[in-house]
């Protein structure tokens, strides 16, 4: 699993839905603090594609 900026993909199963404060299981993009930023997605590939799109559209501060 390769990091994409400050986001990384995580699969949240039914048992962990409450831990991540989401309403359904699936793939999510989470930040370093394990906060959900994007999702849910049906597959890892879809999650990674949306993370790349999000990264391109988010301005970086130096």
Secondary structure, 3 states (H helix, E strand, C coil): CCCECCEEEEEECHHHHHHHCCCCCEEEEECCCCCEEEEEECCHHHHHHHHHHHHHHCCCCC
